[in-house]
Amino acid sequence: MKIFLTNDGAVTAIEYAIIATLIALVMVAAVQSLGSGASNFYNNITSAFP
């Protein structure tokens, strides 16, 4: 029983999983933002030509 009480490996794994999830969410938000900006940029360029 003492082994389970002193083993904090699972807690560390959960913390790393939460951090990885937050990083992934930030990356998705950044890619979506950059994708929209790039799309608008190229649409403006193509609309400038007759």
N, C-alpha and C positions, 0 to 999 in steps of 0.2 A: 504493500500500500504506500509506503514511503517513496517508492520509485515514481509512482504516478503524481504524488504531490510535489516532488522536486524536479520533475521533468517539465521544462518550459519550452521544449522544442516545438510543440504544437502551437503555442501562443505566438512564437516567433514566425512560424509559417503563416499563420492567419494575418499577422501584421504585414508581412511581405505581400500577401495576396491582396490586402486592402490597398497598399501603396501601388501595386502593379495595376489594379483596377482604376485607381484615380489617375494614374499616368495615362492609361489607355483612353479614358474619357476626355482628358485634356487634349490628347493627340487627335481624337476624332473631331472634337470641336474646332481645333485649329485647321484641320484639313478641310472641313466643311466651309469654314470662313474663307480660307484661301481659294478654294474651288469656286465659290460664288464670286469672289473678287476677280479671279482670272476669267471666268465666263463673261462677266460684265465688261471687262477690259477688251476681250476679243470681239464681243458683240458691238462695242462702240467703234472698233477699228473697221469691222465689216460694214457697218452702217454708214461710214464716212465715204465709202466708195460707191459710185453710181451703179 
